[in-house]
């Protein structure tokens, strides 16, 4: 599942324009052109956007590929240290829910925390071999 680049939370219009000028208009393009540290470094030079921002947005774009995460939960997952679909599978669903609840409370974040069944579904989707090839 891919989104327009402007749908990633936290990307200001100025950065959207810079990314679009570099040919990045969707999360799919961002993953293709900034999917690793070297590519992000090169993109940072071309666009004038800091590598830290690019890494955050690339992580969010990766997570947003999972049905049900989207914009709603990608930033919360990043806040608890889950910056990729690969990392999402390293925690149990219960651990993720606990960490997200703690983070939400500590930082007084708005919005909800996913249900346990949602997190289980995300992880089940990632275990399907076809998902790994969709990168």
Buried (B, 14 or more C-beta within 10 A) or exposed (E): EBBEBBBBBEBEEEBBEBBBEBEBBBBBBBBEBBBEEEBBEEBBEEBEBEBEBBBBBBBBBBBBBBEBBBBEBBBBBBBBEBBBBEBBEEBEBEEBBBBBEEBBEEEEBEEEBBEEEBBBBBBEBBEEEEBEEEE
